[in-house]
């Protein structure tokens, strides 16, 4: 890309394709003869210097003659290069070169300010823009490394996840101490690695969690409420699922073929295990499967969808995946095609979306849920956000994501809201991505789950809506996160695109067989007339009723704390309270270069051992402060946590009164 951009500069400024007066150093060096042995030894001895600072030969400094006459061209190139960097994380050196028009190897903060006049304000992280304004007032020069570090912050969705903090605590969290070393000692370092990965953020396992893991490694008791991981906080597995899996995995002589198997396992468990072993084939559960998933298990998912929606589903449109996250990543990989592609996501959102969008180089366009109206979705909000993205920012909306029930917000979308979304996507030919992994977790008896697929099929004008829906064995009442079972169903998706998604799945060979089996078991549990049903229903109902009680008690407890407000958790596994903090706390957070809710969450962790996720990691309206917590810990432990939430909040507010 560097060479392509430089060539374009020459072609535009010098008719006939001539070069600028200065020679293309990179091109010249690429044609130079190989170094002599003595030169090679010198380069090896000088390894640290090679990576500690960039020589001028590593930049392609094109002298652009009189800058005043070249400004329109340079501005256009800067904008194109910026778009490319935001999309790919590459081209930082070219962008630096285009700003450094006198080829000095240094630029001023004022130079950056001038450059930003050619960049859409919505593309730049507000915190990074504030830093720039402050530094430009103070003066000073910027090296390429300074510029690269600033670009990372400038193109992050959320400034709260600090890579330096995470790096500092990561090794302690896994019980290792890295060798003290500078970037210069290794060719693969923070400057040369994928910059999209470097700026990617995933708050659910971000800096607060990394600090919690480090504390746990030191022997501190931690209550992890940061992630929906039911078994990790005490939920017992459902017996039926584990019995069938055991018989599928055990060698014949110890399991299905053992003479005593009938006395150890219910008859319907044995029957289901035999059926699933036949579907897997003689190679057993340790062998690769079809890349789209075992056909009999895909049949089970299709039948489940058909029964749920009242409209036929085909197993040929089902992909079995390593959890819903893998399916989401595959779809976004296939969707994003150019530098200005964008995905609409709800704000607040589940951070897997912003993380993947950032890594793949697309833009995210947030549509805000209305907290005052129970996290409602409105047509006006969708239209406003799309219009701004398309007409003001020049983006192309490729897809829209909905999460129902909501994560982190816990609301259950009404049929009317789903119709609004389906009609909106159909109107603008936008692919709808329906994240429905919590469809079994609905605690408000006045609410009902409607799938986006059912609503789309039954809504006039949505006959051709392109839709992909996701499901998972990690949530619901099953909570088998570690099995990594998931599925996606393609509805009205172009056949060629589907073949390419299959190709992408094939590159990973197949999803885990245990996850495929678990997906089949979840959508096709024992029936009322079967031997295992009574115990199965008892265990599942106990889990559901306990989750329902915990959802109510947590929200009630949070709302009883002065300075906290929380909407009801109608579904899913989370509460998402708003927190009011004293002004001095906000000032302290700013001095520490943290968002207020990150500072608050770290304080909560240190004081109580409770690990939550700062709300800024999910996105929220400007000025809002809060956090996300699950209500998955056992009921007695959750009751104690509610007391600790209150104690900490009072201490925190006193500290900054």
N, C-alpha and C positions, 0 to 999 in steps of 0.2 A: 504494500500500500504506500509506503514511503516513496518508493521509486515512481509509482504511478502518479502520485500527487505532484512530485517534482517535475515530471515530464509535462504534466498539464500546465504547470506554471510557465514553463518555457514556451509551450505552444501558444499560450494565450498572450504572453507579453512580447514574444518575438515571432512575428509572422513568418510562415514558412517552416516552422518547427525548430528554429534555431534555439540554442541553449542560452541561458543567462550568462553574463560575463564570467562568473565563478564556475569552476568545473565541478561536476557531480562527484564528490569525493567517494561516496559509496560505490558508484559504478566504476570509478577508476580503480579503487582498491580491489574490486572483484576480478579485474583483469590482470592484476599484478602477478608476477611469477611467485611460486611458493618460496617461503623463507628458507635460508640455508640452515644446516644443523645448528650452527652457532646462534642464529636468530631464533630458532625454535626453542633452544635452551633458555635464551634470554626471556622469551615469552612465558615459558613455564615458571621461571624464577619470579617473574613480574605479575603472577596471577592475581595476587590481592589487589595490586594497583589497577588491574584491568577492570575489576568489578567494584572498586570503591569510588571511582569517578569516571565519567564518560569523557573520552578524548573528543576533541573537535571533529575528528574524522568520523565519529559515529553519528554526527548530525549532518544532514544534507543542507547546508546553508546556501541557499540560492540568493545571491544579491539582487534585490528586486528594484535596483536603480532608485529613482526618486519616489519615496513612499507616498508623497502627496498625490502623485498621479496614478498610483497603483491601488489606492485605498478601496475602491469598489470591488476590484478583482480579489484583493486580499480578503476583504470582508466576506465575499461569497465563498472563497476557499476555506476560510475559518469556519463558517457555518456548516459547510459540507463535512469538514474534518471533525467538527464537534458532533454532528449527527452520527458519523461513523464511530467515534469513540464511545458515545453513549450506548450505541447498539452492540459494539463488539468488545469494548475495553482495549482496543488497539488503536494505534495512530497518535499516541501521546507525543512522541518525538516530532512527528510532522506538525502537530498543532503548536508545539513549542517553537518550532522553526518559523512557522507563519506569524507568530507573535513577535519573535526576536528578529525583526527585519534588518537589523544591522549586524547580525551574525556574531554577537559578542559572547554568546553562551550564558547570558544573564538577562533577565527582564525585570521590570519594575512592577509593583502592584498596580500602578497607574496603567501600565500596558494591559494588564488583565482587565481592568475596569473598562478600558476602551473596547477590548475584545468582547466583553459581555454585552455591550450595546447591540451586538449582532446576534445574540443568543436569546431565545425565548426565556422569559423569566421563570416560567413554570418548569423549565428543565433543570434549574439550579436549586440545590438544597438551600433553604433560607439561612440556616446557620452558617453555611460556607460563604454565602453572599455577605452576611454580616461580618464575618472574619475579614473578607476582602475589603470591605468599606473601612474597617478599623485600621488594617495594615496599610491601606493606601494613604490614609491620613498621616500615619507614622513614617511613611517612606520606607526605604530599604530596597534591597535587590532579592531576586528569586533565582535559584539555580534550577536546573531541570528536575532534580530530586524533590525540591520544594514544590515545584509545579505539579509533579506527579502525585505527591501526597495530597495536595489541595484538590486535584481533580477527583480523587477517590471520594473525599468528603462531599465535594460539590455534586456528584452524581449518585450519592446514596439516597435512598428513599427516606430513611430515618436516621438522624445523627446520633441516636442514643446508644447504639451498639458500637462500642469503642474497641477497635481491634487491639490496641495496646493493652487494655484491661484484660481482654480475653486471652491474649498471648501470655500475659503475666501469670494468670491463674490456671491456664490449661494444663501445664505439665504437673503442677501440684495436684490437680484433680485426678490425674491418672497414676500418680505415685512415682513420677520420674523427674529427674532434674537434668535439663539439657546442658550440654557444654556451652560455656560462655563463648559466643562467637559473633563477629560482625558479619553483615551481609556480604562484605567483600570476599570472605573466604569460600563462598559457594556461588557457582554460576546461577543456580536456581534459587532465587531469593524473592523478597517482597516486591522488588522493582521489575524482575524479569518474569515472574509468574503471571498467570492469567489475571488481569486486572478486574474482569467481571467477577471472578471468584473472590478476589480480595474485597470487593465492595459489597458482595452479597451478604445479606443479613437474614438470620433466622432466630427471632427473639425467644421462641419457645425453649430453645437450648442455647440461649445467648449468655451474656456476661454474668447475669445473676445466677443462672444455673451452674455455670462453670465455677463461680465462687462457692456455691453450695456444695458441689462435688469435692472441691478442695477442703472445705470444712469437714465434710463427711470422712475424707481420707485421714483427717487429723483426729477422728473419733467423736466428732460432734453429731448429735442426733438431728437429722433433717427431716422435716415433713414436706415431701414433694407434692405440691399442688399446682405445679407449673404445666403439667401435661396430662392428657387423657389416657392414662396407662393403668387401667383398673386393677390388674393382678399385682402390680408393683406396690400398691397401697392396701392390699389385703383382700380383694375380691377373690373368692374361690372359683376355680373352673367348674363348668357344668359337666357332670359325670358322663352323660351320654356321649358328648363329643370326644372326651378323652378315651373312653372305652373303645369306640370305633377306631380312633386313630391308633391306639395301642395294637389292636388286632391287625390293622393294615401294615404296621411296621414290624411286628414280631415275626421271626422265622416260623414257618409252619409248625415245627415240632414243639415250639414253646407257646404257640398261640392258637390259630384257627384250626390246626391239625392235631392239637393235643387232645387225648381222650377226655380230659377233665374240663375242657373249655365250656361245656354246657352248664357245669355247676358253678363256674366262675363268672360267666357273663349272661345277661338276658338274651333270649332267643332273637329278638329283633336287632340287637346289637350285632350278633353273629351274622344274621342275614344281611344287614347293611354292609358289614365289613367284607363279606364274600362278594357282594355286588361291586363294591368300590375296588377291591383287589382285581377283579376281572376287568374293570374299566382302566385301571392303571396298566395292566398287562403283566406278563410273566417276569419282566425285568424288575418289577417292584418299585417301591417309592424312592429308591436311590438313583433312578435313571432319569434322563431328560425326557420331557414330553413334547407334544406339539407346541409350537411357540405361542399359539393363541389360547392354549389350554386344552385339557382332556375333554373330548367332545361330550361324553356323558355328563360331566360336571357342568359344562356350558348349557346343556339341555335343562339341568335343574334350575339354573339361574334364569333361563328364558321362561320356563314354566312359572317360576315365582313372579316374575314381572308381569306375565300375562294375567295371572290370577289377581295380582294387586291392582292392576290398572283396568282390567276388563277389556284389554286390547292385545291382540296376539303379538308376541315377541319371537324372534328367530335366533336360534343358537349361533347362526353364522355371523350375527352382529354382536356377539358377546366376546370380550377378551377377558381372560383371567390374568390378574396382575399381582405384583408384589405390593399389596396394599393399594389404597386409592392414590397415594402419593405418586407411585410409579406410573399409574395410568394418567394422572394429571400431567406429569412431566412429559410423557410420550405425546400427548395431545398438543401441549404447548410447543413442543419441539417441531411438530408437524405444521402447526399454524403459523409460526413466526417466520416471515419470509424476507422482510426488508427493514431498513433502519427506522422507518417511521411507523411500523406496526405497533398497535396498542391493544391492551386487554383491559376491559372494564371490570373492576372488582369492587365488592362492597367495602365500605369503611365504617366501622372496623372490619377487618378481614383476618382470615387464618394466614399466618406469615409464609406458608409454603408457596402461596401464589406470588407474593412480591419477591421471594427468594428466587424462584425459578424464572420469573419474568426478567429479573435483573441479570441473572447468569446467562440467559439466552439473548439478552440485548434488546428486549422490547421495552415499550413504555407502559406504565400502568396508569390508568385513568380511574380515579376513585369516584364512586357515587356514594353519597353519605346516607346512612340510615338515620332516621329521626328518633333520637333517644327519648325526647319528650312524648312521643306517640308510640312508645313500646318498640323502638327500632323498626319503624315502618318504612316501606319503600313507596315512593311516589313517582308517577309518570313525569311530573315536572322536573324532579331532580335528575332523572335519567336523561331527559331531553337537554337540560342545561349543561350537563357534563359532557354529553356527546357533542353538542354544538361548539362548546369551547375547545374541545380537543380537535375537532375536524376543521372548523372554520378559522379559529384563532391560531392553533398550534400546527396545523397541517398534518395531523396524524390520521391513520386509517384504523378504525376500530375493527379488529378481526373477530373478537369473541367477548362475551360477557359471562362472568361467573356469578352464580347465586349459591348461597350456603343455607340449606334448610333441613332441619332446624339450625339456627345460627350458631356459629363459632367465631368470636367469643361471646356473643350477645345473648344466646339462649332463646331467641324468639322463634315462634313457629309461623311461617308465612301463610296467610289466608289464600283461599282460591282466587279472590279478586286480585291480590298482589301478584300472584303467579301469572294470571292472565295479562296484567300490565306488562310484566317482563317478557312474556312470550310474544305479545303483539309488538312490543318495541323491537325485539330482535328480528322478528319476521319483517317488519317495516323497513329496516335498514340492512337486511341480509347479513345479520350478525350471528355467528355460531354461539349457541347457548350451552354453557357448561354447568351442569347441575350437580353440585356436591351434596349428596343425600345420605351421608354415612350415619347420621343420627336419627334416621327415620323411625326407629323403634323407641327412641328416648323422648317420649312426649308425656309430660306429667300433668299438664293442665287439661282437665276433663272437658273443657269447653273448646279445646283445639283438636284439629284433625290433620293428619299428614296427607297431602296431595302431592303426587309426583309431578314434576315438570312435564314429563312425557305424557301423562294422562291428560293434563290440562291443555297441552299443545294439540294433541289429537282431537280434543273435543271443542277447541276454540276456533270459530270461523276466522279465516285469514292466516292461520298458522299451519296450513296443510303442508307447506314446504319448508317449515322451520328446521334448520340443521341443529341437532341436539345430541349431546353426549352426557350421559348420567353416570355417576360414580357411586360405588358402594364398597363396604369394607367389613371384615370380621374383627377389626380392632375396637369398634365402638358397639353401639346397641347394648344388649344385655350379655353378649358373649365375651367381649373384652379381650379377645385373644390377639393382642398386639404383636407379640413376638412371632406368631405364625406367618405374618405378612400375607394375609389373604385379602384379595380385592377383586373387583370387576368393573368393567365399563361396558355400557351398551351404546352402540352407534345407531342413530335414528336420522334418516334422510341424509346420510353422509355420502359424498361422491364415491363411487366404487373404486376409482383409481386411488383416491386418498386412502381408502381402507386398505388397499394392497400395500401402500407405502407404510402405513401404521403396522401392518403385519411384518414388513421388512424390518422396521425398527425394533419390534418385539423379537424378531429372529436374531438380531444382533446381540441380544442378551440370552439367547437360546430358549429359555422358558422361565416362567415364574416358579417359585418353590412349590413342590408337590404337596407338602403339608398345608400350605396356604390354599391351594386349589381344593384339596379335600375339605378343609374347614369351611370354605365358601359353599361347597355343596351341602355340607351338614347344616350350616346356618339357614339356608333358604329352604331346606327340606328336613325339618326336625321330625321326631317321632310323632305318630298320629295317636289320637285318643284311645283307639282300641289296642294299641301295642303295649307290650310289657314295660317298656322304659318310660312311658308317657307320664305316669303319676309322679315319679321322682323328678323327671325333667321339668314338668309344669311347676312343681313345688319350688325347685331351685330357681327357676327363671322368675317366678312371681316374687320370691323373697328378694331377689336382686332389684327388681323393678320398684317394689314398695319401699325398699330402703333408700334407693336413689330419689324417689319422690319426696320422702320425709326430709332427706338431707338438702334437697333443692330448696324446700320451704324454710327449713331452719337456718340455713346459711344466709339467705337473702334477708330473712327477718332479723338475724343477728347483726348483719352489716348495716341495715337501715336504723338499728337502735344506737349506732355509734354516732355521736355528734360530729358532723362534718363529712359524713358518708351518705350517699344515696345509691340505690341499686334497683334496677327494674327486675321484675319476677323472672326466674329461669323457667320458662314454659317447657323447654326441651333441652336436648344435648347434655352437657356435663359441667357447665361453667356458670360462674357469676362474673359480672363485669362492672364493678362499682365505680362511681365517680368520687373522688376524694378532694376535699378543700384543704389547702395548706396555707400556713402563714406566709406573708410576703418575705420575711427573712429566710424562709426555707427556699423560696424561689431564687433569691439572691445567692444563697449558698450553693445551690445546684449550678447556677450559671458560672460561678467562680471555679467549680470543679469540672466544668465542661461536660455536664451531664444533664439529661432531662430531669425535671423534678420527680417524676414517677420512678425513674431508675434509681435515683438517690433514696427515695422512700422505700423501694423494694429491697435495696441492699441493707438499709437500716432495719427493716422488718426481719430480714434473714439473720443479721448479726444478733439482734435482740431476742428473737423467739425461735429461730431455726426453721421458720416457715418460708418456703420458697415459692414465690408467685412470679408472674411475668408482668413487667411494666406495660401499661396500656399503650404507650407510644410505639411498642413493637407491633401492634395490630393496626395502628393508624387511628386517629381520632380528630375531632374538631380542634382548631387552634384554641389554646387556653384550657382545654380539658386535661385533668390529671386523674389517673386511676390505675387499676391493675386487673389482671384476670386471674382467677383462682378456680380450681376444680372443687367439686364437693364429693370427691371419690374416697377420701380416707374413711375408715370405720366411724360409725356414728359417735362413739364416745370420744374418739380422737378429734373429730370435727368440732364437737362441742367445746373441747378444750382450746382448739384453734380459734374459735370465735371469741373466747375470752381473751386470748392472746392478741388477736387483732385489735380489740378495744384497748388493752393495756398499752400496746406499742403506740397506737395512734395518739393517745393522751400524752405519753412520754415525748413523742416526736414533736407534737405541737407545743409542749412546754419548753422544749429545748430551743425552739425558734420563735418563742413568743416575743 
